[in-house]
Amino acid sequence: MGIRARKNNLITALRFKGQAAKLSAEQVEGFELMYRRAKTTTEQDQVTAAVEGFLHGWKTDSDQFSRLLRDVNDFGDDAPIGSNDEDEDPPALREALARSRVTFLR
């Protein structure tokens, strides 16, 4: 696949990701312009990394807003430390069950 065909595929994928992630038209146009200016596959890969960081950076970034999003979605520090048991309920669920006085027998 040539660079131009790869670029067009990446732009098409960007448009679909933009719709799925509910990006604004200006955001999609900005990333599309970056793809259009990329002349090598390395530059295209850098733009792809920027898009992925923009969409999913909150899962790994250390700023306050990212930590807040991880806490709200139970992705952050609420995960049990040192626990490899996938069957263990997250702390937020255990607290909700305790408040509702519902017992769940395994």
N, C-alpha and C positions, 0 to 999 in steps of 0.2 A: 504494500500500500504506500502510495506516495505521500509526501508531506501535505499537499493540498487536500487530498482525500481524507487523511487523518484529521486535519484541521476541521474540515466540514463535519466529520463524524463527532468530534469533540464539541463543536458548536451545537449540533443537534442534541447531543446528550445534555449539554448545559441548559438548553431551553426546557427540556423535560424535567431536569432536576430543579430548575427555577420554578416551574409550575408546581411540582410536588412539594417543594420546601416553601412555597408561597413567597418567593422573592419578588421585590418590586421590579417593574420594567427597567428602571434606571440601573438597578444592580445587575440584572442580566445583561443589559447593554454594555455596562462597564467591563464585565468579564468577557463578553463577546469581542469587544474591541481589543482586549489584551490578547485573546486567541488570534485575532486577525493580524496583529502586529508581530506575533511570534514567527520567527523565520526558521527555526530548527526544532527538532523533536524535543531537545532538552528544554528549550524555552516553553514549548507546549506543556511539558511535564511540570514545569515550575508554575504555570498558570493553573493546571489541574490541582496541584498541591495547595495553591492559594484558595481555590474554590472549595476544596474539601476542608481546609482549615476554617474558612468562613462559615460553612454549613455545620461542621461537627466539632469545631474548636472548643466549644463550651464543655465538651466531655473531658478534656484534658488540661485546659488553661487554668491558671492559678488566680485570675482576677476575681473580685467579689461577686460579680454577676454570674460568672461561670460556676462558682461554688454554690451560689444560691440555686441555680438551675439543677445542679447535680443533687443537692439536698432535697429539692422539691420532687425530683424524679427518682429518688432513692438510688442514685448512682455514686454518691460521694462517700463521705466519712461514716455514713450510717451502716455501711456494710460490715458484717462481723469480722473482726480482726483475727487473722490466723485460722479462720474456719474454712475448711475445704468441703464441708457438707453442703451440697446444693439443695438438699431438702429442707434446710433450716429457713424459717420464715424471716423476712426482713424486720428490723425493729419497729418500723412504723406500722406494719400489719399486726404484730404482736400487741402493740399498745392499743390499736383500734379494737382488736378482739377483746382485750381486757376491759376496755371502756364499755363495750356493748354487752359484756357478760355472756358471750357466746363461747361455748366450749367446742373444741374441734378435736375429736379423737382420731388418732392415727391407727 
